[in-house]
């Protein structure tokens, strides 16, 4: 008996002194140890404190062997659930919960909170509903856990139902519950309900006031927020920060600074959140000048002695692209912490200087500061974006050296980096080794396979997921949509609607482009109605709706939506400019672009692609050159290959071949095949055989297997009635297969009563005329497309309207022609010069 008592005492002492591994070693080495109930509780709590999942599982195994897990009461299984939750293994926590015959209120509260913490809001709500079907009644902790779930789901309907339950359970006077209710209504946009509750509270405290002020501020009711703030008798740092943040986030930086000065005079010391709420606004608004003004005021008010303030400034300058200034501030810091080092490392990484970021990471370690998990998480996305696999692998090694390979967030970032660099094997290996993979890890893997076009693996993982959330569905829908399998994307979206998981704004933002791609206006309008009913009319979704209506030919609906936006963001402006340009309304596109600048929204690189496209298709050479210069000089935007293509296309269309060629030669980046194809297309339009020959020869060198230059060059000669040369120019490494496919295409066309239009052909012999039309460049291109496009993939074919292969077909003939040869559903106008043929499920 004494030995048993001594064993338990030894284990308890080791736990309380932090020697968990030694305690586990003793537990595992003694045969059939008799460890009492309270000692197991101490051991499990020690595992929770140290995030020791592996040791926790070993103790659980011993508990199962001893038969103690479910032997007495719910305390041991509840402790196990808590341990697994805190150690990141939600699946194990759920297994323990499922084995409980009569879980009590603590069991339910812990499992609901665990699902909420791990991002499974829908499943957390489902568990709450299941609890209500038992005899267990919710308490204040249950309500304060489930109400934020409703806020995260933006489900005021569920929140209101729980409000009713709170009244029935007589918790309507409980301060914590009421404060959480106020927060829920505020975040769901029901500010009136929140204010009504606040006014009815008998004992409002600082938390209640702060929740109400934050609610008004986040909803844009700044006057109400300020009025309530002024009424507060005891304002703390949270109150001041809430009102400062409200003004800053709504663009009133001057007012935010004024209140910050009042805060200082009131003797309230700002915390990191105070400054974090002001300076990032300068980043998101692109208001570097405002940021510099804040910097100056911080110098005047002597706030720059604070390491948090200095770090916030470094972050602001870095995100505005001013790395020299950021680094100067970093060098001037009297003391640095891990957050300061992380800010400068993240700055270089976000500005595309991953090598410099790695250098500073090395300096950080030499200075004796250990990187945090956030340090690695801040640098890995830059590697992912740039495809910098080698640098990413270096960071992987440093993560191992610093002991963060068990951190779920870090490993998930590593998986994302490998996936975006195309190394799915390494991503899968990391994922397989994860003991505590959460929903984000699963979603990252699914998105990785989808982005790399490995849709079978993405779908397989999706089906294997123990718990799916909205992001999981979004990832698989977006994967199919982005890989051109639009019908499959729609099919999965429909399946999602049959589940208890509701679509969110990202779901709609993914599925709306599918409708645009399919030209499915009716389906897009149905989605629009669902979006209104769901309350997801955010800027991102409205922009996707504008784009959908534009591409489906309903520019009036697009403009009506745009007019309702208060105010439109840059993406919405871009969608509207692109929509007008796509429909050939270049003057309207230019008017919208100028209005965007006039209202204070700075155009980005996409804006200039849209406006240059509009100018190109309207032949506005002078306007295009002016906008190109504005982009580089007034907005400091470095042109990308897309901007150069637009300019070459414009000059070529206008017949300015010398200027176009000089423009390409002077490009600071190497012109790719798209640039040269744009010029070759212009040579076709203007029958410029000499330059066409030269440009085509360059394209043949870049990619001898590409059929496009052969097709276009053939057309140039055909337009000049030089038929022999035209036929020679169609020689291609796959010419025999192409001609066989073409014969099949021509035969199919004749079976649906197609009569070739030979009027454009100037040859006198009718049979030769028909042969030449049948073997026209665009038809050869179509044959090559049919030959090389797998049956389940999207077939896209760019065809000029003057010689479009289907121009002489009746609209009803088109699906009949292609349905038997390749999955095709519709032909949609992409712009004034192109047609797209998309797969059909009919």
Buried (B, 14 or more C-beta within 10 A) or exposed (E): EEEEEEBBEBBBEBBEEEBBEBBBEBBEEEEEBEBBBEBBBBBBBBBBEBBBBEBBBBBBEBBEEBEBBBEEEBBBBBBBBBBBBBBBBBBBBBBBBEEBEEBBBBBBBBBBBBBBBBBBBBBBBBBBEEBEEEEBEBBBBBBBBBBBBBBBBBBBEBBBEBBEBBEEBEBBEBBBBBBBBBBBBBBBBBBEBBBEBBEEBEEBBBBBBBBBBBBBBBBBBBEBBBEBBEEBEEBBBBBBBBBBBBBBBBBBBEBBBEBBEBBBEEEBEBBBBBBBBBBBBBBEBBBBEBBBBBBEEBEEEEBBEBBBBBBBBBBBBBBBBBBEBBBEBBEEBEEBBBBBBBBBBBBBBBBBBBEBBBEBBEEBBEEEBEBBBBBBBBBBBBBBBBEBBEBBBBBBEBBEEBEBBBBBBBBBBBBBBBBBBBBBEBBBEBBEEBEBBBBBBBBBBBBBBBBBBBBEBBBEBBEEBEBBBBBBBBBBBBBBBBBBBBBBBBBBBEEBEEEEBBBBBBBBBBBBBBBBBBBBBEBBBEBBEEBEEBBBBBBBBBBBBBBBBBBBBBBEBBBEBBEEBEEBBBBBBBBBBBBBBBBBBBEBBBEBBEBBBEEEBBBBBBBBBBBBBBBBBBEBBEBBBEBBEBBEEEBEBEBEBBBBBBBBBBBBBBBBBEBBBEBBEEBEEEBEBBBBBBBBBBBBBBEBBEBBBBBBEBBBEEEEEBBBBBBBBBBBBBBBEBBEBBBEBBEBEBBEBBBEBBEBBBEBBEEBEBEBBBEEBEBEEEEEBBBBBBBBBBBBBBBBBBBBBEEEBBBBBBBBEEBBBBEBBEEEBBBBBBBEBBBBBBBBBBBEBBBBBBBBEE
